[in-house]
Amino acid sequence: MEWTEVNIYTTTEGIELVCSKLGDIGVKGFSIRDAEDFKEFLENKYGRWDYIDDDLMGLSECETCITIYLPSNEQGAEELLAVKAMLKEMKDADTDGIYGRLAVELDSIREEDWANNWKQYFKPFTVGEKLAIKPSWEEYSNTDGRVILEIDPASSFGTGAHHTTRLCLELVEKYLNKGDKVLDMGCGSGILSIAAMLLGADHAVAVDIEQNAAETALENASKNNIPSEKYKTYFGDIITDSKLADDIDDKYDMITANIVADVLIAMKEHFRRYLREGGILIVSGIIEERMDEVISALVSAGFSAPEPQVREGWAAVRFTL
């Protein structure tokens, strides 16, 4: 398997938070290069050192960098989008610049090349019993009469290739009722809410913290011939933006949220606010190690009948209210 080296530039203060957030999106292996660590080594080294290589001495002035390796395939493309979205969210919140540049640089391939070349890995595929996911630049021979969802993720997470998205799509297909009203929280490319519309939902609202994601979701809805009056998008943080929270206020039959564990837990009261009694909540983006924690938090908020689905270290859970 081929791999792409991804270097994330931050500060000493940012290491713990960046690594924690990388873990939340499933990146479990990384290396860290930090000037402060090397300076501490120089100040506290033991034994006799006659010579330290100039290259090593240069570490005392290096920019703090966290290096990860992503597979050069569709899964790696999805993970890279997730990493970039996570860093942008951190950067927007870091008004004092404590965490540095929070920039991504790719080694062994130019970023502009990766932005185009990753498309070669994204091919049409089927999900569940009814759906076929097709990138806008590919052809698909629909020999088994599936519902075709055409998607162009642009710079937003959500091609359907990632296990978290597939698990959500399978649960949406299983529990959606014709005519449902759907709320898609952390919509990314809009794939979950667009799938719901194509499977029979009557109306969908898609929300993401990033403006680009909301715009991408709207464009993808249009590509799938979903009427604009039935598909609305918003951007912002409903946890801190009370106006946005009020703008989307309604009672929805189904809520989907493919985010990360900490955000799902923080949003539990918002889920309760927006979901009608007897409605379906589907949460995903959860590493398996934190599944029980998320289930416990949502049960404590009044949700019941958790139905977890786990695949290769990732979990999605369906609840009712």
Buried (B, 14 or more C-beta within 10 A) or exposed (E): EEEBEBBBBBBBBBBEBBBEBBBBBBBEEBEBBBBEBBEEEBEEEEEEEEEBEEEEEEBBEEBBBBBBBBBBBBBBBBBBBBBBBBBBBBBEEBEEEEBBBBBBBBEEBEEEEBBEEBBEBBEBBEBBEBBBBBBEEEEBEEEEEBBBBBBBBBBBBBBBBBBBBBBBBBBBBBBBEEEBBBBBBBBBBBBBBBBBBBBEBBBBBBBBBBEBBBBBBBBBBEBBEBEEEBBBBBBBBBBEBEEBBEBBEEEBBBBBBBBBBBBBBEBBEBBBBBBBEEBBBBBBBBBBEBBEBBBEBBBEBBBEEBBBBBEEEBBBBBBBB
